[in-house]
Amino acid sequence: MLTGGPHVRTRRCPAGTLASIGREMSPDVRKPGQVRYLVFSASLREASLNTQLATLAATTIEARGAQVDRASMADFDAPSFNADMLRDNGPPSGAREFNRRLLASDAFVIASPEYNASMPGVLKNAIDWVSRFDPQPFNERHGLLLSASPSMVGGNRGLWSLRIPFEHLGARIYPDMFSLAQAHRALNPDGRISDEQLQRRFEENINNFMDLVEASKHYPCIKRAWIEYLGEHPDPEVERVQAMEVSAR
Ligand SMILES: Cc1cc2nc3c(=O)[nH]c(=O)nc-3n(C[C@H](O)[C@H](O)[C@H](O)COP(=O)(O)O)c2cc1C
């Protein structure tokens, strides 16, 4: 699978099961109708502020009755991407795990540190590995980006950089991102944001995202085909995403 080519995405609706997902999931992973979120922090640090924010997001999602798969960046850790390694040995176990858990989820939430005004290398490396799977699991999967930093901008620049590979891969990254500034002082010992107004805004952000994901899961007929790179001819050889059948997940 190469990147950057023109393509047409098609949706058939209604449709049968998504065979490719079935191959990767154990049958008991998903309860029909229940929305499932993969939530993790992109920090490997034990006392991570982003892990605290990811935990708060997971708790907020669960409070609304959705299912959360809480993961950690360590679950998806992999050697630096090397196409020779991929050719000779296939994807490493961390990448396979990331792919499996994405496919088992309807949407993902990542709380990511900002490193040097960009995303952490460990997360970009994991994205690069997973981008080689076919079907490519970020395609049309909804994502919400969060960040926490001691700085005054809360790591928000890192999230803008993170949008680029995700959107390139066809992920539906929610427009509203949440960045917690001065995070080392902003969280209570119970894990909530001390400023009540900010805590409410955080919950609202999560709830609005969940509304979209639920609508997308339960009303797949609203999805449509669209064409990117107008003026270029679709060519299956260079598509970065595949036309795929969709069921009411
Ligand atoms: C290599 C490195 C680069 C960093 N660059 C930034 C930065 O550009 N902006 C920022 O707000 N914080 C930056 N920080 C500070 C991190 O935001 C801070 O260490 C944060 O607590 C890391 O997230 P964590 O607590 O989830 O591990 C940087 C930290 C490191 C180690």
PDBQT file of the ligand as one rigid body, heavy atoms in Angstrom, charges set to zero:
ROOT
HETATM    1  C1  LIG A 301      12.122  16.179  24.986  1.00  0.00    +0.000 C 
HETATM    2  C2  LIG A 301      11.071  17.062  25.596  1.00  0.00    +0.000 A 
HETATM    3  C3  LIG A 301      10.532  18.094  24.864  1.00  0.00    +0.000 A 
HETATM    4  C4  LIG A 301       9.493  18.866  25.398  1.00  0.00    +0.000 A 
HETATM    5  N1  LIG A 301       8.952  19.843  24.635  1.00  0.00    +0.000 NA
HETATM    6  C5  LIG A 301       7.857  20.490  25.088  1.00  0.00    +0.000 A 
HETATM    7  C6  LIG A 301       7.151  21.399  24.252  1.00  0.00    +0.000 A 
HETATM    8  O1  LIG A 301       7.510  21.650  23.127  1.00  0.00    +0.000 OA
HETATM    9  N2  LIG A 301       6.039  21.979  24.755  1.00  0.00    +0.000 N 
HETATM   10  C7  LIG A 301       5.578  21.722  26.009  1.00  0.00    +0.000 A 
HETATM   11  O2  LIG A 301       4.534  22.250  26.392  1.00  0.00    +0.000 OA
HETATM   12  N3  LIG A 301       6.240  20.891  26.834  1.00  0.00    +0.000 NA
HETATM   13  C8  LIG A 301       7.357  20.262  26.394  1.00  0.00    +0.000 A 
HETATM   14  N4  LIG A 301       8.007  19.380  27.212  1.00  0.00    +0.000 N 
HETATM   15  C9  LIG A 301       7.552  19.215  28.567  1.00  0.00    +0.000 C 
HETATM   16  C10 LIG A 301       6.456  18.170  28.638  1.00  0.00    +0.000 C 
HETATM   17  O3  LIG A 301       5.231  18.766  28.232  1.00  0.00    +0.000 OA
HETATM   18  C11 LIG A 301       6.317  17.689  30.069  1.00  0.00    +0.000 C 
HETATM   19  O4  LIG A 301       7.515  17.008  30.410  1.00  0.00    +0.000 OA
HETATM   20  C12 LIG A 301       5.121  16.807  30.236  1.00  0.00    +0.000 C 
HETATM   21  O5  LIG A 301       4.911  16.580  31.608  1.00  0.00    +0.000 OA
HETATM   22  C13 LIG A 301       5.313  15.498  29.490  1.00  0.00    +0.000 C 
HETATM   23  O6  LIG A 301       4.112  14.782  29.481  1.00  0.00    +0.000 OA
HETATM   24  P1  LIG A 301       3.833  13.622  30.548  1.00  0.00    +0.000 P 
HETATM   25  O7  LIG A 301       3.720  14.272  31.891  1.00  0.00    +0.000 OA
HETATM   26  O8  LIG A 301       2.531  13.050  30.108  1.00  0.00    +0.000 OA
HETATM   27  O9  LIG A 301       4.955  12.631  30.495  1.00  0.00    +0.000 OA
HETATM   28  C14 LIG A 301       9.042  18.614  26.708  1.00  0.00    +0.000 A 
HETATM   29  C15 LIG A 301       9.616  17.577  27.446  1.00  0.00    +0.000 A 
HETATM   30  C16 LIG A 301      10.599  16.804  26.899  1.00  0.00    +0.000 A 
HETATM   31  C17 LIG A 301      11.161  15.649  27.706  1.00  0.00    +0.000 C 
ENDROOT
TORSDOF 0
